[in-house]
Amino acid sequence: MIHSMTGFGKSTVQLPNKKISVEIKSLNSKNLDINTRMPSQYREKELEMRKMIAAKVGRGKVDFTLQVEITGDETSAKINHEIVKAYMYELRDLANISNAENAKLLEIALSLPDAVSTEVTEVDEAEFKAIQNTIQEALENLNAYRKDEGLAMEKDFKHRIENLQQLLEEVIQIDPERIQNLRAKLEAAIEDLKTKVDEDRFEQELVFYIEKYDITEEKVRLANHLSYFIETITAAESSGKKLGFISQEMGREINTIGSKSNSANMQKLVVQMKDELEKIKEQMLNVL
């Protein structure tokens, strides 16, 4: 079963004095790329959190956000009184503002750098265990989302492969007539020359020439690739890179059939096959 690389997962835990929320969003990418956003006091645990994400996500561009909301009376934020006073003094002097407007000055001063400092403390082990459980739940939600997206993609892939198999069947049906028409054209061209030819030698050259346009091997290989593609998307594990390799091989066989076809009707079928394959390749970029 295939999985999409696009997904979203969220989970929240309420601790005695704080509420912690985890959000994980993933998009398609060739490799694993994790971007994290979290309060500075949790950075010491970032490596462990990244390992948890990497083990579950596998591949994709991942945005991880850890938010903390203080719900108790305790807070680690402290106002730097001396710095705030200095800011207010400078602002009052700069703008010639009266003492009556101190409230407005205080609001501005508190928004300036270093006006408020946060005491960095070590993360409690019990708290980090709760965070790990929350991350795990968010990852499960993310993978459930990816699975649902994968089911929709699998349905579309099967539809496209069925279309390709039908087009290949039409190619197989018109192939004998194509060879007969090619042979007839060559024989007519010899007749127009109004000259005698060695029949045996002509037959040998004709067979050799027609063999250059034979697509028997391409038809067999393309049919095998289509079957292998279906087998791969229904396998237990998702493998976007493997499907990408198979689709490349499918493209090679379709291109070769097109270059050898020498038939307007077959060329139309080849164009339709290329269109279906292109739609598959577009979707393939998002397969895990």
C-alpha positions in Angstrom: 0.0 0.0 0.0 1.4 3.4 -1.0 1.5 6.4 1.3 1.6 10.1 0.3 4.4 12.3 1.5 1.8 15.1 2.2 0.2 15.0 5.7 -0.7 16.8 8.9 -0.8 15.6 12.5 -1.5 17.4 15.7 -1.7 16.4 19.4 -2.0 18.3 22.7 -1.2 17.4 26.3 -2.2 19.3 29.5 0.4 19.3 32.3 -0.2 20.8 35.8 1.1 24.2 34.9 1.3 24.3 31.1 -0.3 23.1 27.9 2.0 21.6 25.2 0.9 21.4 21.6 2.7 19.5 18.8 2.0 20.0 15.1 3.8 18.1 12.3 3.3 18.9 8.6 5.0 17.1 5.7 5.3 17.8 2.0 7.0 15.9 -0.8 10.8 15.9 -1.0 13.5 13.6 -2.4 15.0 13.2 1.0 14.2 13.8 4.7 14.3 17.5 5.6 13.2 18.4 9.1 12.6 22.0 10.2 11.8 22.6 13.9 10.3 25.5 15.9 10.3 25.3 19.7 11.1 27.4 22.8 14.8 27.6 23.5 14.6 25.6 26.8 13.6 22.5 24.8 16.5 22.7 22.3 18.6 20.3 24.4 16.1 17.6 23.5 15.9 18.5 19.8 18.1 15.7 18.6 16.0 13.0 20.4 12.8 14.6 18.9 14.3 14.6 15.4 15.2 10.9 15.7 11.6 10.1 16.7 10.3 12.0 13.6 12.8 10.5 11.2 12.0 7.0 12.4 8.3 7.4 11.5 8.3 9.9 8.6 10.9 8.3 6.4 11.0 10.9 3.6 9.6 14.4 2.9 10.0 18.0 3.9 8.8 18.2 7.5 7.8 21.2 9.6 7.7 20.4 13.3 6.3 22.9 15.8 6.3 22.6 19.6 4.2 25.3 21.4 4.0 25.8 25.2 1.3 27.8 26.9 1.7 28.5 30.6 -1.6 27.8 32.4 -0.4 27.9 36.0 0.8 30.8 38.2 4.4 30.1 37.7 6.3 31.8 34.9 9.9 31.9 33.9 9.6 35.3 32.2 11.1 38.2 34.1 10.9 42.0 33.4 14.4 43.6 33.2 13.5 46.7 35.3 16.7 48.7 34.7 16.5 48.1 30.9 12.9 49.1 30.7 13.6 52.3 32.7 16.4 53.2 30.4 14.2 52.7 27.4 11.5 54.9 28.8 14.0 57.6 29.7 15.5 57.6 26.2 12.0 57.6 24.5 10.8 60.4 26.7 13.8 62.5 26.0 13.7 61.7 22.2 10.1 62.5 21.7 9.7 65.1 24.4 6.8 63.2 25.9 5.4 64.2 29.3 5.1 61.9 32.3 1.4 61.7 31.7 2.0 59.4 28.8 4.1 56.9 30.8 1.6 54.1 30.1 2.2 54.4 26.4 5.9 54.6 26.8 5.9 51.5 29.0 4.0 49.5 26.3 6.6 50.5 23.8 9.5 49.8 26.1 8.3 46.3 26.9 8.2 45.4 23.2 11.9 46.3 22.7 14.8 43.8 22.8 15.9 42.4 26.2 13.0 44.1 28.1 11.7 40.7 29.1 14.0 37.7 29.7 13.1 34.1 30.1 15.0 31.9 32.5 16.3 28.8 30.8 15.8 25.7 32.9 16.4 22.1 32.2 13.4 20.0 30.9 12.0 17.8 33.5 12.2 14.1 32.6 8.5 13.5 33.4 7.6 16.5 31.2 9.8 15.3 28.4 8.2 11.8 28.5 4.8 13.5 28.2 6.2 15.5 25.2 7.4 12.3 23.6 4.0 10.7 23.9 2.5 13.8 22.4 4.9 13.7 19.4 4.2 10.0 19.0 0.4 10.6 18.8 1.0 13.5 16.3 3.1 11.2 14.1 0.4 8.6 14.2 -2.1 11.2 13.1 0.3 12.3 10.4 0.7 8.8 9.0 -3.0 8.2 9.1 -3.4 11.3 6.9 -0.7 10.0 4.6 -2.3 6.6 4.3 -5.7 8.1 3.4 -4.0 10.3 0.7 -2.1 7.2 -0.5 -5.4 5.3 -1.0 -6.7 8.1 -3.2 -3.4 8.1 -5.2 -3.5 4.3 -5.5 -7.0 4.4 -7.0 -5.8 7.0 -9.6 -2.7 4.9 -10.4 -4.7 1.8 -11.1 -7.1 3.8 -13.3 -4.1 5.1 -15.3 -2.5 1.7 -15.6 -5.8 0.2 -16.8 -5.9 2.9 -19.5 -2.3 2.0 -20.5 -3.1 -1.7 -20.7 -6.1 -0.9 -22.9 -4.0 1.3 -25.2 -1.3 -1.5 -25.4 -4.0 -4.0 -26.3 -5.0 -1.7 -29.2 -1.4 -1.5 -30.3 -1.1 -5.3 -30.3 -4.3 -5.5 -32.4 -3.2 -3.1 -35.1 0.4 -4.3 -35.2 -0.1 -7.1 -37.8 -1.9 -4.8 -40.1 0.9 -2.2 -39.7 3.5 -4.8 -40.8 1.3 -5.9 -43.8 0.9 -2.2 -44.9 4.7 -1.7 -44.6 5.4 -4.7 -46.7 2.9 -3.7 -49.3 4.4 -0.2 -49.6 7.9 -1.7 -50.1 6.6 -4.1 -52.8 4.7 -1.3 -54.5 7.9 0.8 -54.5 9.8 -2.0 -56.2 7.0 -2.4 -58.8 7.2 1.3 -59.6 10.9 0.9 -60.5 9.8 -1.4 -63.4 13.0 -3.5 -63.1 13.6 -7.1 -62.4 14.9 -8.1 -59.0 16.2 -11.3 -57.4 13.1 -12.5 -55.6 15.1 -14.4 -52.9 17.4 -11.5 -52.3 14.5 -9.1 -52.2 12.7 -11.3 -49.7 15.7 -11.5 -47.4 16.2 -7.7 -47.5 12.5 -7.2 -46.9 12.6 -9.4 -43.8 15.7 -7.6 -42.5 14.0 -4.2 -43.1 10.8 -5.1 -41.4 12.6 -6.5 -38.4 13.9 -3.0 -37.7 10.2 -2.0 -37.1 9.3 -5.1 -35.1 8.0 -4.1 -31.6 7.3 -7.6 -30.2 9.9 -7.2 -27.4 8.7 -3.7 -26.5 5.1 -4.9 -26.2 6.1 -7.8 -23.9 8.3 -5.6 -21.7 5.7 -2.9 -21.4 3.1 -5.4 -20.4 5.5 -6.8 -17.7 6.2 -3.3 -16.4 2.5 -2.4 -16.1 1.9 -5.6 -14.2 4.9 -5.0 -11.9 3.7 -1.5 -11.2 0.4 -2.8 -10.0 2.2 -5.4 -7.9 4.4 -2.7 -6.3 1.6 -0.3 -5.3 -0.3 -3.1 -3.6 2.8 -4.4 -1.7 2.9 -4.0 2.1 5.4 -1.2 2.1 5.2 2.1 0.2 8.1 2.6 -2.3 7.9 5.8 -4.3 11.5 5.5 -5.6 10.9 2.0 -6.9 7.7 3.1 -8.7 9.7 5.9 -10.2 12.2 3.5 -11.7 9.4 1.3 -13.1 7.7 4.3 -14.7 11.0 5.3 -16.3 11.2 1.9 -17.9 7.6 2.1 -19.1 8.5 5.4 -20.7 11.5 3.9 -22.6 9.3 1.1 -24.1 6.6 3.6 -25.1 9.1 5.9 -26.8 10.7 2.9 -28.7 7.2 1.8 -29.9 6.6 5.3 -31.1 9.9 5.6 -32.9 9.4 2.2 -34.6 5.7 2.5 -35.4 5.8 4.1 -38.8 2.0 4.2 -38.6 -0.3 7.2 -38.0 -2.8 5.1 -36.0 -0.2 3.6 -33.8 1.4 7.1 -33.2 -2.0 8.3 -31.9 -2.1 5.5 -29.4 1.5 6.2 -28.4 0.6 9.9 -27.8 -2.3 8.8 -25.5 0.1 6.4 -23.7 2.6 9.2 -23.1 -0.2 11.4 -21.7 -1.3 8.8 -19.2 2.3 8.1 -18.2 2.9 11.8 -17.6 0.0 12.0 -15.2 1.4 9.0 -13.3 4.8 10.7 -13.1 3.2 13.9 -11.7 1.6 11.9 -8.9 4.7 9.9 -8.4 6.5 12.9 -6.9 4.3 12.7 -3.8 4.6 9.0 -3.1 6.6 8.1 0.0 
